[in-house]
Amino acid sequence: MSDDIKVGWATVIGLALLALSMFFSAIVHADAPTLVDRLVTAQIPLASRKEPSVDARELAEAIDSAAKGDRGWAALLLTTAASESALSARIARGDCLKHECDGGRAWSLYQIHANQQNGSAWGSPDLRVQTNEALRMLKQAGNRCRNFREVPRATCIVRAYAGRDPRMAIRGEEKRLAIFNRVLRKL
């Protein structure tokens, strides 16, 4: 074999090794998915198949902004929205049918009832406003749970958010907690 061919093969092998090292370096240094990316993915199985859902990225950004990166609160927010409205864009806009939204008493993806603390936010179609209000209410439910340490925290918050005694199970609780645990694992 001539020296030119040896140099040619050495060059090809060197370039192949360089390409492989760059490939593996890119994999090692690739950015991990953000919480927003994981929230978008987690919404897919939760959304209604009967009607259009809210924009997944917009909701994920609203949840991430409200939860300030806290996976637990983000999971509770997404679980609540999915359980209360199946992430329906129509319900988020406030276009509820007669049998929905607790007969017109509830608003948003999170089915929030009007009260003295949410008067300025109530009825807004803005997902950030809805999500911030839902988080405020979930945290308020969490504060109430300090008096019920015998009840697991997520269970207590789900019950208190529903306006119930945290010691008493609510209808659909098992399904809601299963959704919460699946979402939390994905985040």
Secondary structure by P-SEA (a helix, b strand, c coil): ccaaaaaaaaaaaaaaaaaaaaaaaaaaacccccaaaaaaaaaccccccccccccaaaaaaaaaaaacccaaaaaaaaaaaaacccccccccccccccccccccccccccccccccccccccccccaaaaaaaaaaaaaaaaaaacccccccaaaaaaaaaacccccccccaaaaaaaaaaaaaaac
